[in-house]
Amino acid sequence: MRIGELSARTGVSIRSLRYYEQRGLLTSTRTTGGQRLYLEDAVDRVRLLRRLFDGGLSSETITALLPCADTPSDDITVQALEVMRRERERIEAQISALLTTRDHLDALMAGAAGHLARQRDDALAATA
């Protein structure tokens, strides 16, 4: 498939796809006219890359752990496993912080809703 079709199927911009290829995260072949051609499995690869980028992983980190996505691979290393462990811990800490923030927002919302309800009740009582 050509780069435009890969972009359309994954929702990832052509510019990003070129970046992925430049960083060695995605591969293509070229037509005699120089156009990129991707295999069908590029769709899954791009979706994986998007999830990893959306999770806050850098392209360098993704490069280090991609051999684990391409199993079986002789490039899987102890260092790659350690990178994944560190990233998982970082994401877990982010999740914890987000849950705490959500709980604080819930408390603020409950307080604000209670205040508005009291104001409404006071206004109704004053007109009665």
Secondary structure, 3 states (H helix, E strand, C coil): CEHHHHHHHHCCCHHHHHHHHHCCCCCCEECCCCCEECCCCHHHHHHHHHHHHHCCCCHHHHHHHHHHHCCCCCCCCHHHHHHHHHHHHHHHHHHHHHHHHHHHHHHHHHHHHHHHHHHHHHHHHHHC
